[in-house]
């Protein structure tokens, strides 16, 4: 306890940052409490629990992970009993023949924490209330999709859709989050759901609110006595009696806190912070037991081009820029070698590895690119092995770097493009560019200028990547510069950017269906120049071939194996067109301390869920965690 208090006195922003926090969390029985970083930090409006309205409250305070629930989950990894989990629903969605109607059968015997049974009325109320109140989070998507919704009995809901949609259920299927079900018996008594803070929220999952810091630095949740009457409880009894989500502070502070066993789960860290934990902690658990340690989330950081803006509307220019990138140097500069690379438009993680990455690896070995003056094979399948060999020469990593080819592919990816300045120059020349001295000039005679938007210190890994990439472009004669901003999504939404380090590809992870992001790439969603672009096609790229693929997916069921065939067609198309330059998965340096708890997800031993604790699916950790100490 003296160590805890001494640490608090010297680190105001560290975990357990305020006196009130220390008093509250330190008064909990530590052996029954799991302490988790909330990456939102200090919540601006800590008393706002109405997750259906953007009121400045927190989402990953434990609110969405431990108290909310919805119809289905797809785990980004393997899940406990498989990636798909029927949560409040008793079975998978039931569609009619043309996907214009969806029927949902609900579980019986599920109860809100105030003792009221969950029924179909809650689902109908959730949908209709959000349609009737446009300011609510999910209102636009429900309003454009749902013609009617009704409960045909207490455990059956029937949706009639405005147009056929074989993926409508995705709105109620958790990847990171989804449409959470509202308690009708609470909200129907509220005059205006847009203004209701949902203070003292009731829960439909295995935990309920115990207390929170009025300053927004911590939230404490307590296991319900009737946890068995919840979908999470059906998977087993949660181990921790209490779960505290806290503001972890800057990387150095949360690293120290975990070394002192005062923070059980770090959401993310810098590579340097993770390496410090590896070197100094004897109770550390990470996704990979050895290097690169981090969990590859099903998100694909990439160089995203504004394809409505010349010259980035030209695939030759985009390919030329890709061939100027030395990905090994980018990996070492950004992730310190701990990246999982991807040359194709799907994250290298989860089910995508055997389903897409491995077969595309073989296809890419023979892929040829015509530069106008020559034909080249730009893919280098040896890059991950080269990176592994480089890291193995470092004394602190040499015993942790695998030599098995399969392990190298899992941890470092399958391959990437080899730098080829000669081919890049040929592509630019075919696009009408000319070189004047050391400077490349556009077809209109103006210098070739690129401003690459990066997120600054808030995502330092990708800022490092973007900075080095622009240096590589500049060395080739392009006026390139990285421009930090606090929010890169705003210029991308407005179309006011050249290129950016961000992502427009997010997959389920545990399922091969690509519609989660791909449907939003349909040309019907591409905004006109100057107008706001809806998520997720930030590159504003469209293609008749892509529309055909998307429309094909829309016409088949979620489980139809043809979906993978369409996915392969998409991957080959975006290799040829290069609307973005995929780089790597979003590797998250989540770390877990085993002093008080064991049972964390790790690969390959027990990859039952994503250990990154702000994901809705991370609730599965609660039923797997068991106390280390009696």
Steps between C-alpha positions, in 0.01 A plus 500: 500500500788741575639439150157573355465829691858606427441439130177706507672792667753533219284427197180699486397363162590140560256224571316574825576862431293682761468462875138401457603230257762362734255488787230330298695242302752426773212425735383224268636149566791498254484122451143539375558809286633525145632846411481592133615800300228701329666658193248784504698639791308749710135503393362849435146437622548209740138481618361447149414131451251538216709315242233557234567878497835675457502693826870504583491187711739211470442185298793280600471579870361147535158626395494330161719207603332393825144636517369528144393219273342442162390215276827353372880522527776405257830469679807643322683182590372149579241563769428260784269271304584638156507860374121533464300530822124526529472745788152638566388314189441126537618420148638660188287749302229350282445669162231443241594402144574851370652637824222758541395363840700387803362303791678481834435234762599624846637320804261438786591558862729802451451778756595861547687572822187650658319166465289575192510233228644584159244448222429585138344825616848627590628432147200664333527800731875536428440514126189714494629751754819561305308535173267751666788704646750596225758621750562151635816315395351225285199695376621566141586137422180367652284765333640424155471123546186414701150522359339346808593300809264308725494237770290204391539344845714580809804329347466567126571819306426549130672772299364603161765684304464785253718309255659155500811481718664168580730672750243700700580291807850654506349808669424278801823299484795613711839541342619790713148607585149478350147621571462434871152407622317757711295417813150600390361508853753772592507720191126498434459704818743766377364812335792544260749214444742745339540686829489205739839417657402144602662559839535184709463290184341160523682215332406211273844340539685339790623819670333812637632842595641528851657845493680751280726800542315832456820624331475224241822312579359161605192279494437194718265218403382219727397148401127452525375247752276362225773493234358165382200685356710678237639389162858543626420287801395214272868464411600456864538698819716810463815477712544858624242627746600856410631656180652849515559693176745785555684781326841348450683821420796532260698192392777537758253534787289198411813294436619580854154421638501155342851431624366579849203266440256789532363463147402154381427580134660775292288580196791609279854621541789628296741236369754637746256464789428141405871419470554643850232272640647199322842573647391582855176318578501141621119483493429620147259339252469616140312380192818355347724358773800635314568776255296688369275451809215718366153393393431564129156658499279446191568853379726591207711817528587621153599796289157626399487714186237757412420341165273789402803726491758492219747338468382245758212405271756317287588142598845536342580782742372305797705196401809715445471633854463146635818389324694783666428371851756291683261319734782345705624848593142614569439200726819564698429872530137462606451171681871435565460188288184378674257551209299229328522599133231479235537578131130434438178668604412293804661502848747215564321358800235253608329289237640720221841335532400156363200623300650798315860576588644155427330451158576859397863442597520233232315714243726799566813299430401486134328841477649724231480877474538668162678836533470589134868425440541173683316230688602437858407264782478751787418260785776387733393200712826508697454838673358359828789253519745782435347699788511196728866444411584863575327487838664171590836677490392722790604335829179581685283343229715219358336221702147626435499522121354190335673311222200289399350643177142467623580679825680776308196547276264515800712756681657706221267446204541329164681754282494850354612705199872535435627856445544563127578866418561415133151352457351789699657747259365310201150505644518874566623560146207301361274724708650807328752601765847628416808547709667842498830471679428335832129587501211307351251724315133423444345498150390862552860605566455550874726325754367169627394589853356268767388585851452185706265545796605321818352499849789647695590386849165330561609220264874536499557164330321612185644850517846340488389289203360797311805713568736237361280433197503867403877505543526208259278677248701819542826320430351400165427861404146552629411800716361283782438590862317346797247735658389412855144569610303408809217352295583365152144378451363853459700589186431155360127543553514839333725379218752768591818292483752347259574180689485382860621223728173353624273207424192437290504120541363341817397135500320273743825319569332174599290472183604511134208719390638838384173692483567674832712754313462405135133589462585861585738507201211475252497790255155608623664610827782702342450870568549762234812719532444756773233294676536295818601139442323243719707223659699300394605572141727792592692456176178579306591230252240329285512238230234316295685176575487572871128585487438164334686322780312687773164440338586132469569484874174679574311227315631205703465398861762579761611135514511438125851380398471714186577791731864392516516480121372857480755597764782360287370694199506819707857437618631442148320810373648731764848360442470603137341839570678586829234746631687485831842363588434238772785480748435289806246397760429734787726325750393593851750463783250377755673347800363302793646452847455156656568596862129487585335342195568225246302383201576785263470433124829408333605362163522214416411346837155650560407778254139522617464876458676829435686605818459868409255594775291774337348251255152377585622144444759540776223413748593136433811555712278528808380142475850366436692696765575318821677630813868419528502536877266317744 
